[in-house]
């Protein structure tokens, strides 16, 4: 949602690819002809600068598919000069800390970076004994082993549904080297944010 | 596959000819993995490479053996290789479980790496369900060892001197036919597969395991690592004056990542 609101738009970015995978957690449609944009894992390329790619992965990638996902995606890319940024969220209850997670001011951002990533990170690093799992971990492992500079920004949040507070927690990234040049105009962002959130809100009126 | 940390940095960091490879089996209580953590942390071993594989669930985190701010920022993945050339020791640490149906390919990849890197021998640290012990196993030491025939020739005598107990075989058809005996390591993960494959491939492998249950397995890890130390003498054991026994427990360094093993602090509002 953060990327959709602040970075993506139909003018500057075009869809260049899609990763299709099936597992029981994906919502699949019954039609046989699935359009590329119906897939849950889309790749966009910045028209003005084709070296910038953006991947929106809104489905769950099961653990036995993660390796193949990586090989397929990174197999299509040149590794020289490649830099990877991953944005992800995670429940704050998973965060291990001396005090209770109830007293933590969530949402908050934590980062992990590979050895080759030399730039400034926009938030504190994730301390031990915390770990990261699933696709973000697979991507970072791949980058660490093959010496690709990569950074993961993980947002710990206590809200399950999409909400503005969690999305805004990613705001410090807009000032980073990587995303600075890609940021959209602010009024656009607010409009899209509103649209995304209202689409999800109707389901939460069960008690009214 | 093994991927060294330093590319083209000379063969020194990834030349394991004649080394002893120490590795855990992902088993009950994760005792093998905890014991390996103690070895790496105490001996301050250097990371020399990654064991990049699609057989283990991916995970990443910052340096689990960090001792200060400066060395806490290095990323670690689910399977890494550490070495200590002065003791001709190379250690593989595995930090996540196997992906369904992938444990067999993993064993094959691992054993072919052992052969290609010319390691002299492999020691697997493992554990087995304590509740599966028979009446005789309930008495005495909970620690056991196994040696492949090739290693038996080399160190079998030493095991006798150390008064170690070999893992007993159990009846293949208990209650029906007690004559046919097989090796059975319940809760040992890939231990049995690694051992039987090594026997047939002529690899010198030893398995050191402890009977235990899930729970706070830190004492089990200490027991296993002390057991290993009786053989390899990785750290010097001091004779304790009070009970006249060799106890090295206090000399193993607990890594910083063992904090909060049983959850966070409690919310004050709970009381």
Interface residues (C-beta under 8 A of the other chain):
Chain A: X63 X64 X66 X67 X68 X95 X96 X97 X98 X99 X100 X101 X102 X103 X112 X113 X114 X115 X125 X126 X127 X128 X129 X130 X131 X132 X133 X134 X135 X136 X137 X138 X140 X141 X144 X145 X146 X147 X152
Chain B: X3 X7 X50 X52 X54 X57 X58 X59 X60 X61 X62 X63 X64 X66 X72 X73 X74 X75 X77 X78 X99 X100 X102 X256 X257 X258 X259 X260 X261 X263 X264 X265 X266 X267 X268 X269
